[in-house]
Amino acid sequence: MTMNLRDKILSQPTPTMDKVHVKAWNVDVFIKPLTIKEHEEWESLAFSKNGKRSENVSLKASLVIACAHDESGTKIFTNDDIGSLSELYAEPINKLFAKCSELNGLTDNDVKELEGN
C-alpha cells in the first residue's frame, strides 16, 4: 500500500541528537532539534508579545535551555536556569548556541535580526 503525502510527512522519525563536547565543562551535551511547538515556546520566552526581545532573557541561554539534553534525551535545564546560565562564561554557551542554531535552521542573519529586536 502506498502512503499518501500526509501520512508520509507525519510518519517521519524523530531527528537524532548531535553530541557536543564542552571542553570547558568536560561534559558531552546532546543538542536536539526543536519541534515547532518547542520552537514557539522558546520564542514566547525570548520575545514579548510585541515581537521585541525580552529584556531579562538571554537569547542564547534560552535556546540552549530548549535544546540541551543528556545522552538519554532528558532535558538538562529548565527555564528557571536562565539566570544561572546567563552568568556563565560565553564560550561554552556560544558553542552550544551555534549547534542549536544550526540544527534548527537559524542562520547568522536570523540571529542578528533576532538580537536586533
C-alpha positions as CSV (number, residue, x, y, z in Angstrom):
1,M,0.0,0.0,0.0
2,T,1.3,3.4,-1.0
3,M,1.4,6.1,1.7
4,N,-0.3,9.4,0.9
5,L,1.7,12.6,1.3
6,R,0.1,13.4,4.6
7,D,0.9,10.1,6.1
8,K,4.5,10.2,4.7
9,I,5.1,13.6,6.3
10,L,3.5,12.7,9.7
11,S,5.4,9.4,10.0
12,Q,8.9,11.0,9.8
13,P,11.2,9.7,12.5
14,T,12.4,11.9,15.3
15,P,15.7,13.6,14.4
16,T,18.7,12.4,16.2
17,M,20.6,14.5,18.7
18,D,24.1,15.8,18.0
19,K,26.7,15.3,20.7
20,V,28.8,18.4,21.5
21,H,31.8,18.1,23.8
22,V,32.1,21.2,26.0
23,K,35.8,21.1,26.9
24,A,35.4,24.0,29.5
25,W,33.0,21.8,31.5
26,N,34.4,18.4,30.5
27,V,31.0,17.1,29.6
28,D,29.1,16.0,26.5
29,V,25.8,17.8,25.8
30,F,23.3,16.4,23.3
31,I,21.5,19.0,21.2
32,K,18.1,18.1,19.9
33,P,16.3,19.9,17.1
34,L,13.1,21.6,18.3
35,T,9.6,20.6,17.2
36,I,7.5,23.5,16.0
37,K,5.7,23.5,19.4
38,E,9.0,23.7,21.3
39,H,10.3,26.4,18.9
40,E,7.2,28.5,19.6
41,E,7.6,28.0,23.4
42,W,11.2,29.3,23.1
43,E,10.0,32.3,21.0
44,S,7.4,33.1,23.7
45,L,10.1,33.0,26.4
46,A,12.7,35.0,24.4
47,F,10.3,37.6,22.9
48,S,7.5,39.8,24.3
49,K,4.1,39.9,22.6
50,N,5.1,42.9,20.5
51,G,7.9,40.9,19.0
52,K,10.7,42.7,20.8
53,R,13.4,40.7,22.7
54,S,12.5,40.2,26.4
55,E,15.0,42.4,28.2
56,N,15.7,40.0,31.1
57,V,16.0,36.8,28.9
58,S,19.3,35.8,27.2
59,L,18.5,34.8,23.6
60,K,21.5,32.3,23.7
61,A,20.8,30.9,27.1
62,S,17.1,30.4,26.4
63,L,17.8,28.5,23.1
64,V,20.4,26.3,24.9
65,I,17.8,25.5,27.6
66,A,15.3,24.5,24.9
67,C,17.8,22.2,23.0
68,A,20.2,20.8,25.6
69,H,19.7,17.1,26.7
70,D,21.7,14.4,28.3
71,E,22.6,11.2,26.5
72,S,19.2,9.6,27.3
73,G,17.3,12.5,25.9
74,T,16.3,14.1,29.2
75,K,16.4,17.9,29.2
76,I,19.3,19.2,31.2
77,F,17.9,22.7,32.1
78,T,14.6,24.3,32.8
79,N,13.5,27.9,32.2
80,D,14.3,28.5,35.8
81,D,18.0,28.1,34.9
82,I,18.1,31.1,32.6
83,G,19.7,33.4,35.1
84,S,22.4,30.9,36.1
85,L,23.3,30.1,32.5
86,S,23.4,33.8,31.6
87,E,26.1,34.2,34.3
88,L,28.4,31.5,32.8
89,Y,31.4,32.3,30.6
90,A,30.3,32.9,27.0
91,E,32.5,30.3,25.1
92,P,30.6,27.2,26.2
93,I,27.2,28.8,25.8
94,N,28.2,30.2,22.4
95,K,29.4,26.7,21.2
96,L,26.1,25.1,22.3
97,F,24.0,28.0,20.8
98,A,25.8,27.6,17.5
99,K,24.9,23.9,17.3
100,C,21.3,24.7,18.4
101,S,21.1,27.4,15.7
102,E,22.5,25.0,13.1
103,L,20.1,22.2,13.9
104,N,17.1,24.5,14.0
105,G,17.8,26.3,10.7
106,L,18.7,29.7,12.3
107,T,21.1,31.4,10.0
108,D,23.6,34.1,11.1
109,N,21.3,36.7,9.6
110,D,18.3,35.3,11.5
111,V,20.3,35.5,14.8
112,K,21.4,39.1,14.0
113,E,17.9,40.1,13.2
114,L,16.6,38.4,16.5
115,E,19.3,40.1,18.5
116,G,18.5,43.5,17.0
117,N,14.8,43.4,18.0
